């Protein structure tokens, strides 16, 4: 069976991405899924986008960083952006915008019983009924059952710890220095832009590869 390889939040770390791709020893049959946030924070968003555009059999999920850029492009309102966005914005080419506009909020692989998403899902409702905003932003659930970011609710429960499946979820967005595993989910944002490793998760064998 061909490999399906999910890659965590790259955040402009082009050198680490190239090293990870080399370590994975890709074949023409492999499928790549980037779980969002290719850009910002790291030193080379331009290089990351160029690398990703050149890869075969690749799909990219919408991250909260890319969503801000697309909302700005749609509305023209700079208040949609954060101060750190403007340097990246100046680098985007027409080809980059095509890539951003192709990004999906989730990918569901029935053959693997696995959903790939950037942020996650609010447990307790059908996952397809989650809004795109929730899918790209949720990190924790507060005591009232609402999806929040960790900065909004430091004592919230990680949403994935409440996720009961039956689908397995591979996600990013919540940076930690190590892979975070829950009974029915795995977070592969290992804080590469903050000095942690860049992580790939290889299916169907559920193997972790890092640089």
Buried (B, 14 or more C-beta within 10 A) or exposed (E): EEBBBBBBBBBBBBBBBBBBBEEBEBEEEBBBBBBBBBBBBBEBBBBBBBBBBEBEBBBBBBBBBBBBBBEBBEEEEEEBBEEEBEEBBEEBEEEBBEBBEEBBBBBBBEEBEBBBBBBBBBBEEEBEEBEBEBBBBBBBBEEEEBBBBBEEBEEBBBBBBBBEEEBBBBBBBBBBEEBBEBEBBBBBBBBBBEEBBBBBBBBEEEEBBBB
